[in-house]
């Protein structure tokens, strides 16, 4: 089984999260894939940013969806170490990192499902940017967004922070997934056995301790998402 080292928002322990600087750092440190967060600008472009509001990481206040793509891409994302880089778009990112890594694309949801126009618009814009033939994976906590990705014949993953969340999908829908991305502390022998019996991949998020990474890998986990690709990359080449 191929095992994947995934950079959480890039190499976010060392570089501004969800930026090209962070993605390049993660790839250079050994990441096979990059996890990043998708939101929609006011004028309908997909940008890479985790929070729904801008205050935590930029000098701007307000929500992402109230600004145009031109306004958002001029904002700098700050890291505690002082490094900065601009908010990127999904289209520019996929073009720049083509053949360097595949992307684990988390569609951020307001929790209301595809019936909400914002979620439907985000899904549609993402599908327009991600061809069915690519290796990128569309992922979300929101089951309706995941269903939409499956219906559009894109590789899809359900992100799970409680085991009961799997009840929102039918067994047929579950078996259509590329992976279930489970919060690492929920992964035990029973959970791993069930997911692997469905013949889909088990991914774990977010792990920064080698001992915990080893534990879930030993249970059959295919991918580990980490903030610290710099540290994990050295270990991965030697032991994972």
ABEGO torsion letter per residue (X at the ends): XBBBBBBBGEBAAABBBGBAAAAAAAAAAGBABBBBBBBBBAAGBBBBBABABAAAABABBEBAAABBAAAAAABBBBBAAGBBBBBBBAAAAAAAABGABBBBBBBBBAGAEAABAAAAAAAAAAAAABBAABABBBBBABAAAAAAAAAAGBBBBBBBABAAAAAABBAAAAAABABBBBBAAABBAAAAAAAAAAGBBBBBOBBABAAAAAAAAAAGBABBBBABAAAAAAAAAAAX
